[in-house]
Amino acid sequence: MTPPPLPPRESLTVEFKSDRTRLSDRELVEAVVCLANADGGELWLGVEDDGTPTGLHVEHQNLSGLGGLVAARTSPSVMVAVTPAHLGGVAVARIAVPKAGSEVGTTSGVYLRRRIKHDGTPECAPMLPHDRASRAAHFGLADASAQPVAGATLADLDPLERERLSQSVQQYGGDRVLLELDDEALDGALSLTARQTDGSRVPTLTGLLLVGREQALRDLVPTHEFAFQVLAREAVGFNEFRRFPLLKALDWLETNFRPYNPEREIQVGLFRVPVPRVDLGAFREAVANALVHRDYHRLGAVHVRLDDEGLTISNPGGLVDGVTVANLLTTEPRPRNRALADAMKRVGLVDRSGRGVDKIYRGMLRFGRPEPDYRRTDAQNVVLRLATVDADEAFLKVVVGEEGRRGTALPIDSLIALAALRELKRLTTDELALHIQRDPSQARRTLEALLEAGLVQAHGTTKGRTYTLAPGVYQADGDKAAYTRQAGFSALQHEQLVLNYVRQHGSIRRSEAVALCRLTAPQARDLLRRLKAGGRLVQHGERRGAYYTLVEPTKG
């Protein structure tokens, strides 16, 4: 098998190792472990740090046992793929290292991970205990929020926060069974404490985060911190950091956010519909998600920042294994802190179905605002940006009217489809599939359902089929011109365009008709055939060479 070309430089996933003086087995295995504990990658043996191939040592010329050596000296075993290569006239080896599904060490007990230094170059660094715990949580192998906190006692739980928890259950429609439990039973139901072998109870991380005293959080959970910042024209209007327990934190953040979130009302039929700068349901869900799903092994605050462009919410710790920006809408819930997430669901502060991202999308799209933007998310942080542009009242009226007709909220896929059509004007099923993060068949079903509901209009058939918003969507606000612009020209207008083009240029080909009328190739073919059959055009040539001219008038 031919190996891929040598990368130009070392990176997070590329390591060069010189073999001129024979790289020791220990160093080789440690280099593999380092890559496996990051994102995996490729180790090039016989290549200098600057990317110059210098060749394998004579003792490494036979590569047949190299994979077995690595497997035998790693725990759990790392199965690498070794491929010989010839570069610059010398023999080297490419060792493909898979990303490990848990922390990996050498059989000598060495744990390393690859990281990028401040100057942008990679290095192998020791995996300290908190790094290993963080990685285990990333893969769902451990739940830090269910573990007892060293040094914590029951006295660190605040009776006032317990009362706040009960009020939150009533306010947000949580599990009312919790209201009937005494403190010990409540602690067990929400994993606020863990029972020890001697029968005593010790607060867990979940317990301290939900109902702990502020001083106990400062002393025992130093990674917990959040900030609310308001920047207006680059001037700081508000900038405060706090370490409150989570229920108090959410109350404090919402209270301080409200003055910066003006709201007006519009009339939709018989009802007055509020139009805030940021939907409060989406705000609560996004902030709660950041506080619940952050990595509590890492220092760094959860930031809630409002500026002239929008609201940005970020938290330390990237997306957990198996969750990406491209599958946020469709993947099964995988909370990093399961006990904490479960407790917040039962209290009613986050979506109980585990589909909180849907709620954030709905809070943006129903007002005709852009989709939530997660593009700045990386391995270290989850970053969500919510645009605060003006709402599209015509679009909101259509959504509210359709939901009133159905007696229920629009499915999230349908709402995403309508919002995408509003922004992009015209969509195919493949294009919508990217927006709803599903396959094209599901996108087609979504569009056809909206077609039956009279919300979208189809153009063309089979592979060339495209969709636009239906006329009624814009007539709801009296903007018929907007529909005419988005839906394109009618068949009659297409014919007149083609005929005018031929009068000016003498002839037209199918490709020119496609560009002129913004049609698919089959639609342009049918248009030209229709003009030919109607005695308006004459065809010359066949297939790709065909072109059309005007029918010459009969001489009298």
Legacy VTK file of the C-alpha trace (Angstrom):
# vtk DataFile Version 3.0
C-alpha trace
ASCII
DATASET POLYDATA
POINTS 556 float
0.000 0.000 0.000
1.345 3.437 -0.935
1.559 5.726 2.105
0.289 9.301 1.898
2.880 12.034 1.250
5.058 13.296 4.075
3.330 16.225 5.849
5.256 19.515 5.612
5.609 19.948 9.361
4.725 18.529 12.766
1.258 19.254 14.159
-1.198 17.989 16.750
-1.644 14.824 14.685
1.839 14.514 13.076
5.075 13.530 14.863
8.540 13.152 13.307
11.114 10.913 15.020
14.772 10.609 14.028
16.108 7.058 13.875
19.752 7.772 13.016
20.958 6.550 16.425
18.104 4.028 16.774
15.068 5.393 18.566
14.597 3.362 21.740
11.528 1.167 22.144
10.532 3.231 25.183
10.585 6.525 23.260
8.723 4.983 20.320
5.940 3.607 22.525
5.652 6.879 24.456
5.311 8.798 21.173
2.457 6.472 20.139
0.735 6.908 23.520
1.076 10.687 23.215
-0.744 10.726 19.860
-3.394 8.183 20.936
-4.347 10.316 23.944
-5.055 13.308 21.676
-6.700 12.932 18.263
-4.527 10.095 16.973
-2.456 10.752 13.881
0.734 9.584 12.220
4.250 8.998 13.534
6.979 9.154 10.872
10.014 7.145 11.964
13.269 8.073 10.239
12.369 11.773 9.753
14.046 14.698 11.545
12.080 17.374 13.426
12.447 19.766 10.490
10.844 17.226 8.123
14.054 15.938 6.496
13.995 12.165 5.827
17.223 10.570 7.105
16.169 6.919 7.089
15.612 4.017 9.446
18.303 2.537 11.654
19.538 -0.851 10.481
17.732 -2.546 13.389
14.417 -1.058 12.216
14.748 -2.051 8.570
12.464 -5.028 9.251
9.140 -3.473 10.308
7.167 -6.694 10.707
7.260 -6.791 14.502
6.792 -3.076 15.176
2.992 -3.212 15.504
3.201 -6.118 17.944
5.800 -4.276 20.037
3.512 -1.253 20.411
0.481 -3.408 21.287
2.462 -5.354 23.901
3.808 -2.245 25.623
0.640 -0.135 25.791
-2.350 -0.527 28.098
-4.967 -0.867 26.839
-3.228 -2.082 23.683
-2.956 0.397 20.815
-3.225 -1.268 17.408
-1.126 0.725 14.933
-0.695 0.295 11.168
2.927 0.396 9.949
3.635 1.260 6.309
7.150 1.428 4.769
7.974 4.369 2.510
10.914 5.653 0.479
11.536 9.383 0.677
14.589 11.206 -0.636
16.313 7.943 -1.407
16.015 6.547 2.138
13.628 4.135 3.836
11.252 5.530 6.485
8.130 4.198 8.209
4.694 5.756 8.664
2.937 4.544 11.822
-0.800 5.333 11.815
-2.044 5.787 15.407
-5.807 5.628 16.134
-7.469 7.953 18.618
-7.905 6.034 21.874
-11.375 5.608 23.341
-10.001 5.982 26.870
-6.753 7.141 28.415
-3.809 4.992 27.274
-0.504 4.483 29.044
2.662 2.497 28.571
2.988 -0.736 30.513
5.599 1.144 32.575
2.872 3.516 33.783
3.656 6.567 31.622
0.684 8.680 30.461
1.311 11.412 27.889
-0.880 13.582 25.669
-0.101 15.731 22.671
-0.892 19.417 22.851
-0.072 22.684 21.095
2.219 25.121 22.894
1.755 28.883 22.985
4.069 29.279 19.975
1.933 26.938 17.850
4.323 23.974 17.920
3.297 20.560 19.317
4.711 18.764 22.327
4.094 15.653 24.434
3.109 16.590 27.988
2.434 14.405 31.033
-1.218 13.513 31.670
-1.815 14.642 35.243
-4.622 13.124 37.335
-7.089 15.900 36.424
-6.221 15.449 32.717
-7.011 11.748 32.943
-10.270 12.425 34.783
-11.233 15.043 32.179
-10.522 12.617 29.335
-12.565 9.872 30.982
-15.503 12.273 31.281
-15.018 13.310 27.632
-15.556 9.699 26.547
-18.423 9.116 28.982
-16.371 6.644 31.013
-16.656 8.551 34.293
-19.002 11.120 35.792
-17.208 13.659 37.952
-20.497 15.249 39.008
-21.562 12.034 40.795
-18.334 11.769 42.814
-18.044 12.939 46.439
-15.969 16.105 46.858
-12.930 15.672 49.087
-13.225 17.738 52.250
-16.946 18.503 51.844
-19.454 17.911 54.642
-23.240 18.145 54.905
-22.755 21.540 56.569
-21.576 22.849 53.171
-25.119 22.454 51.768
-27.190 25.623 52.155
-30.812 25.392 53.426
-31.647 28.567 51.487
-30.529 26.933 48.250
-32.657 23.895 49.073
-35.637 26.232 49.294
-34.625 27.820 45.977
-34.573 24.318 44.442
-38.144 23.670 45.599
-39.277 27.020 44.168
-37.562 26.238 40.865
-39.392 22.901 40.598
-42.698 24.751 40.945
-41.736 27.666 38.689
-40.307 25.649 35.786
-42.617 22.630 35.913
-40.100 20.141 37.270
-40.729 16.753 38.836
-43.211 17.545 41.626
-42.392 14.287 43.409
-39.246 16.081 44.614
-41.405 18.492 46.623
-42.640 15.654 48.830
-39.171 14.382 49.849
-37.219 15.218 53.004
-33.617 16.414 52.702
-32.005 12.971 52.859
-34.402 11.455 50.333
-34.000 14.488 48.043
-30.237 14.193 48.230
-30.466 10.574 47.162
-32.972 11.239 44.376
-30.821 13.977 42.794
-27.397 12.487 43.669
-26.612 15.500 45.842
-24.753 13.276 48.284
-22.970 9.909 48.121
-23.064 7.365 50.922
-19.699 6.176 52.192
-18.727 2.702 53.466
-19.217 3.830 57.071
-22.777 4.920 56.314
-22.068 8.652 56.345
-23.116 10.952 53.481
-20.752 13.295 51.659
-21.811 16.022 49.189
-21.100 15.260 45.546
-20.013 17.803 42.964
-23.672 17.945 41.863
-24.732 18.659 45.438
-22.284 21.516 45.910
-23.068 23.016 42.491
-26.842 22.963 43.054
-27.296 23.726 46.764
-23.794 24.373 48.116
-22.734 27.428 50.080
-20.812 29.984 48.052
-17.758 29.792 50.316
-17.686 26.003 50.004
-17.740 26.325 46.217
-14.853 28.792 46.346
-12.806 26.482 48.555
-13.702 23.047 47.200
-14.654 23.633 43.529
-12.187 26.306 42.348
-12.950 25.620 38.668
-16.543 26.871 39.047
-16.919 30.471 37.905
-19.101 32.437 35.492
-19.174 35.958 34.109
-21.743 38.305 32.613
-20.352 41.011 30.344
-22.000 43.737 28.284
-19.944 45.568 25.654
-21.523 48.483 23.779
-19.420 50.043 21.005
-16.369 48.446 22.661
-17.139 50.181 25.965
-17.692 47.925 28.980
-21.195 48.401 30.349
-21.223 45.434 32.734
-18.459 43.005 33.743
-18.868 40.829 36.825
-17.615 37.370 37.805
-19.458 35.184 40.334
-19.242 31.732 41.970
-22.881 31.288 43.009
-24.470 27.816 43.104
-26.159 27.069 39.790
-29.799 27.820 40.655
-28.845 31.185 42.102
-26.481 31.710 39.155
-29.261 31.251 36.610
-31.537 33.647 38.517
-28.746 36.237 38.763
-27.807 35.987 35.095
-31.409 36.305 33.904
-32.110 39.230 36.256
-29.068 41.132 34.973
-29.772 40.216 31.339
-33.394 41.414 31.284
-32.617 45.178 31.227
-30.551 44.591 28.068
-33.280 42.511 26.405
-36.028 44.943 25.318
-39.304 43.453 24.177
-42.155 44.714 22.022
-45.406 43.135 20.896
-47.032 42.579 17.499
-50.615 41.688 16.681
-51.154 38.259 15.104
-54.863 37.681 14.615
-56.532 38.046 17.993
-53.292 37.650 19.958
-50.444 39.884 21.041
-47.098 38.116 20.471
-43.980 39.311 22.354
-40.843 39.918 20.259
-37.748 40.133 22.503
-34.209 40.934 21.412
-33.256 37.400 22.549
-35.827 34.688 23.242
-35.676 34.050 27.009
-36.314 30.325 26.607
-33.316 30.048 24.290
-31.246 32.198 26.678
-32.058 30.015 29.697
-31.365 26.791 27.809
-28.063 28.021 26.369
-26.787 29.350 29.702
-27.905 26.235 31.592
-26.215 24.018 28.998
-22.949 25.923 29.395
-23.007 25.598 33.191
-24.102 21.952 33.212
-21.922 20.571 30.415
-18.682 22.451 31.079
-15.557 20.528 32.081
-15.177 20.997 35.840
-11.622 19.608 35.707
-10.484 22.709 33.807
-9.959 26.219 35.051
-11.832 28.939 33.220
-15.155 30.718 33.551
-18.402 30.297 31.665
-18.809 33.592 29.782
-22.129 35.212 28.868
-21.236 38.209 26.713
-23.613 40.659 25.006
-22.221 43.069 22.419
-23.460 45.055 19.426
-23.479 41.970 17.173
-25.131 39.399 19.420
-25.000 37.203 22.505
-22.038 34.837 22.958
-22.060 32.009 25.525
-18.900 29.942 25.984
-17.729 27.271 28.397
-14.471 25.393 29.031
-14.336 21.853 27.620
-15.077 20.983 24.006
-17.929 18.797 22.795
-17.835 15.265 24.218
-16.780 12.307 22.106
-19.300 11.519 19.379
-20.836 15.003 19.324
-19.806 17.460 16.615
-21.103 20.765 15.287
-22.380 18.783 12.273
-24.623 16.447 14.335
-25.766 18.605 17.264
-29.386 18.425 16.126
-29.555 14.679 15.618
-27.109 12.914 17.931
-28.346 11.237 21.097
-27.744 13.239 24.304
-24.284 12.562 25.764
-23.878 14.735 28.882
-20.362 15.101 30.271
-21.777 15.468 33.801
-24.649 12.976 33.820
-25.701 13.297 37.455
-25.764 17.091 37.238
-27.668 17.040 33.925
-30.244 14.592 35.298
-30.765 16.717 38.400
-31.259 19.880 36.336
-33.772 18.077 34.109
-35.802 16.928 37.105
-35.766 20.427 38.557
-37.082 21.667 35.197
-34.234 24.014 34.298
-33.148 22.211 31.123
-35.133 20.368 28.481
-36.207 17.016 29.941
-36.050 15.263 26.571
-32.366 16.078 26.232
-33.115 18.136 23.087
-32.166 21.528 24.478
-30.377 22.466 21.248
-33.753 22.260 19.473
-35.128 24.813 21.930
-32.254 27.192 21.182
-32.801 26.809 17.424
-36.546 27.357 17.822
-36.003 30.502 19.892
-33.935 31.996 17.069
-35.611 30.777 13.896
-39.271 31.458 14.680
-38.427 35.181 14.788
-36.728 35.002 11.387
-33.253 35.348 12.909
-30.150 33.365 11.800
-29.430 29.865 13.086
-27.436 29.520 16.335
-23.751 29.687 15.404
-21.408 27.077 16.920
-18.601 27.516 14.354
-16.065 28.861 16.878
-16.286 25.691 18.970
-13.008 23.764 19.287
-11.456 21.003 21.424
-11.051 23.353 24.405
-14.277 25.376 24.395
-17.881 25.283 23.232
-18.808 28.693 21.822
-22.392 29.615 20.879
-23.331 32.900 19.230
-26.912 34.147 18.941
-27.447 37.062 16.545
-29.575 39.930 17.859
-30.736 41.283 14.496
-34.270 42.627 14.119
-37.025 40.031 13.908
-38.818 39.357 10.604
-42.412 40.094 11.651
-43.923 38.698 8.433
-42.134 35.391 8.974
-43.125 35.274 12.653
-46.790 35.817 11.719
-46.651 32.878 9.307
-45.073 30.607 11.952
-47.541 31.658 14.672
-50.462 31.272 12.277
-49.420 27.793 11.183
-48.828 26.689 14.776
-52.262 28.023 15.688
-53.807 26.073 12.817
-52.048 22.875 13.897
-52.597 23.414 17.602
-48.932 22.539 18.253
-45.441 23.838 17.569
-43.914 23.285 14.148
-41.446 20.359 14.026
-37.916 21.689 14.316
-36.978 20.342 10.863
-39.901 22.222 9.315
-38.941 25.437 11.090
-35.322 25.103 9.923
-36.559 24.496 6.368
-38.759 27.610 6.359
-35.953 29.715 7.847
-33.456 28.425 5.266
-35.885 29.189 2.428
-36.448 32.654 3.824
-32.708 33.320 3.789
-31.572 31.428 0.673
-34.793 31.902 -1.402
-34.532 28.502 -3.120
-33.449 25.055 -1.864
-32.953 21.498 -3.064
-33.421 18.494 -0.795
-29.640 17.968 -0.632
-29.122 21.540 0.517
-31.792 21.269 3.207
-30.308 17.965 4.417
-27.172 19.880 5.479
-29.248 22.361 7.480
-31.325 19.779 9.366
-28.342 17.387 9.704
-30.312 14.473 8.241
-30.273 12.461 5.030
-31.856 13.806 1.802
-34.856 11.462 2.087
-35.810 13.035 5.422
-35.275 16.490 3.939
-37.591 15.580 1.053
-40.308 14.399 3.457
-39.998 17.654 5.393
-40.344 19.782 2.256
-43.227 17.742 0.863
-45.085 18.067 4.186
-44.636 21.851 4.009
-45.825 21.711 0.384
-49.035 19.975 1.474
-49.494 22.601 4.181
-49.277 25.339 1.551
-46.137 26.903 3.040
-43.730 26.105 0.210
-43.989 25.780 -3.548
-42.188 23.187 -5.705
-40.530 23.931 -9.033
-39.562 21.211 -11.496
-39.603 17.450 -11.069
-37.305 14.577 -10.082
-33.638 15.547 -9.636
-34.172 19.136 -10.720
-36.905 19.814 -8.150
-36.380 22.941 -6.075
-38.500 24.663 -3.453
-39.343 28.243 -2.548
-41.630 29.808 0.027
-45.244 29.869 -1.144
-46.913 33.147 -2.190
-49.053 33.165 0.951
-45.991 33.440 3.177
-45.312 36.942 1.876
-48.927 37.870 1.197
-49.416 37.466 4.964
-47.608 40.794 5.261
-48.660 42.266 1.936
-45.183 41.873 0.390
-46.105 40.209 -2.905
-43.049 41.663 -4.636
-40.782 39.662 -2.354
-42.414 36.444 -3.475
-42.097 37.390 -7.128
-38.381 38.049 -6.644
-37.771 34.749 -4.854
-39.958 32.437 -6.948
-38.380 33.527 -10.222
-40.132 33.903 -13.559
-43.258 32.168 -14.732
-43.244 29.891 -17.786
-44.570 32.725 -19.959
-41.826 35.051 -18.769
-39.228 32.372 -19.497
-40.482 32.109 -23.072
-40.297 35.869 -23.574
-36.774 35.970 -22.142
-35.602 33.291 -24.576
-37.254 34.930 -27.591
-35.811 38.345 -26.731
-32.365 36.751 -26.315
-32.577 35.142 -29.782
-33.699 38.424 -31.342
-30.645 40.142 -29.878
-28.035 37.392 -30.403
-29.379 35.388 -33.315
-29.493 32.002 -31.587
-29.556 30.250 -28.212
-28.225 26.969 -26.853
-29.606 24.966 -23.954
-26.720 25.978 -21.667
-27.459 29.626 -22.412
-31.138 29.094 -21.575
-30.105 27.506 -18.253
-28.053 30.584 -17.312
-30.574 33.076 -18.664
-33.654 31.699 -16.890
-31.902 30.075 -13.901
-33.348 26.676 -14.807
-32.007 23.154 -14.579
-30.830 21.514 -17.806
-33.994 19.346 -18.125
-36.222 22.391 -17.521
-34.349 24.397 -20.186
-34.666 21.479 -22.633
-38.420 21.326 -22.090
-38.746 25.099 -22.540
-36.897 25.043 -25.876
-38.921 22.047 -27.086
-42.123 23.891 -26.199
-41.075 26.935 -28.232
-40.069 24.677 -31.112
-43.408 22.801 -31.051
-45.270 26.108 -30.961
-43.579 27.252 -34.154
-41.589 29.999 -32.406
-38.083 28.516 -32.751
-36.254 26.281 -35.228
-33.742 23.674 -34.070
-30.407 23.270 -35.884
-28.127 20.300 -35.123
-28.563 17.522 -32.592
-27.734 16.791 -28.950
-24.886 18.939 -27.587
-24.460 20.748 -30.867
-28.085 21.853 -31.072
-28.964 25.539 -31.181
-32.194 27.419 -31.887
-33.104 30.417 -34.049
-36.301 32.346 -34.688
-38.725 31.047 -37.283
-38.304 33.197 -40.358
-41.542 34.944 -41.426
-43.213 33.580 -44.568
-42.748 35.833 -47.563
-45.981 36.940 -49.199
LINES 1 557
556 0 1 2 3 4 5 6 7 8 9 10 11 12 13 14 15 16 17 18 19 20 21 22 23 24 25 26 27 28 29 30 31 32 33 34 35 36 37 38 39 40 41 42 43 44 45 46 47 48 49 50 51 52 53 54 55 56 57 58 59 60 61 62 63 64 65 66 67 68 69 70 71 72 73 74 75 76 77 78 79 80 81 82 83 84 85 86 87 88 89 90 91 92 93 94 95 96 97 98 99 100 101 102 103 104 105 106 107 108 109 110 111 112 113 114 115 116 117 118 119 120 121 122 123 124 125 126 127 128 129 130 131 132 133 134 135 136 137 138 139 140 141 142 143 144 145 146 147 148 149 150 151 152 153 154 155 156 157 158 159 160 161 162 163 164 165 166 167 168 169 170 171 172 173 174 175 176 177 178 179 180 181 182 183 184 185 186 187 188 189 190 191 192 193 194 195 196 197 198 199 200 201 202 203 204 205 206 207 208 209 210 211 212 213 214 215 216 217 218 219 220 221 222 223 224 225 226 227 228 229 230 231 232 233 234 235 236 237 238 239 240 241 242 243 244 245 246 247 248 249 250 251 252 253 254 255 256 257 258 259 260 261 262 263 264 265 266 267 268 269 270 271 272 273 274 275 276 277 278 279 280 281 282 283 284 285 286 287 288 289 290 291 292 293 294 295 296 297 298 299 300 301 302 303 304 305 306 307 308 309 310 311 312 313 314 315 316 317 318 319 320 321 322 323 324 325 326 327 328 329 330 331 332 333 334 335 336 337 338 339 340 341 342 343 344 345 346 347 348 349 350 351 352 353 354 355 356 357 358 359 360 361 362 363 364 365 366 367 368 369 370 371 372 373 374 375 376 377 378 379 380 381 382 383 384 385 386 387 388 389 390 391 392 393 394 395 396 397 398 399 400 401 402 403 404 405 406 407 408 409 410 411 412 413 414 415 416 417 418 419 420 421 422 423 424 425 426 427 428 429 430 431 432 433 434 435 436 437 438 439 440 441 442 443 444 445 446 447 448 449 450 451 452 453 454 455 456 457 458 459 460 461 462 463 464 465 466 467 468 469 470 471 472 473 474 475 476 477 478 479 480 481 482 483 484 485 486 487 488 489 490 491 492 493 494 495 496 497 498 499 500 501 502 503 504 505 506 507 508 509 510 511 512 513 514 515 516 517 518 519 520 521 522 523 524 525 526 527 528 529 530 531 532 533 534 535 536 537 538 539 540 541 542 543 544 545 546 547 548 549 550 551 552 553 554 555
